[in-house]
Amino acid sequence: MTTHFKAFAFWLPLMVVLTLLGWIVLGALPGMRMTGDLVAWLAELPVITCYAIAAGAATSLTMRATGMNLDNDYRAELIRRAAAGDHAAHQTLSQEIRAWLGFLVIWSLFFFPHW
């Protein structure tokens, strides 16, 4: 089993447990009624979390596939140069951030079309 699969296999049941704990805590609040909408939202929370994780993973894969993902050593060098006042390094880092945000929005719209 790969490390990524182990992390996913660990976190998904943990999210379900956290959802159930939230249901119990919210139900225990004075004056709080567990309506059908709240129960449905709490039941959908692990699925929404998985969609968000999938959107982040798809963004990472898209950045790698398009070649817009900077190597960590190169990014550290660009950060050092940008801190020293290099405008081109700042523009390169800004372009990478804009690409990340753009791809994340696109993949989020794919996974959450009803929002």
Secondary structure, 3 states (H helix, E strand, C coil): CCHHHHHHHHHHHHHHHHHHHHHHHHHHCCCCCCCHHHHHHHHHHHHHHHHHHHHHHHHHHHHHHHCCCCCHHHHHHHHHHHHCCCHHHHHHHHHHHHHHHHHHHHHHHHHCCCC
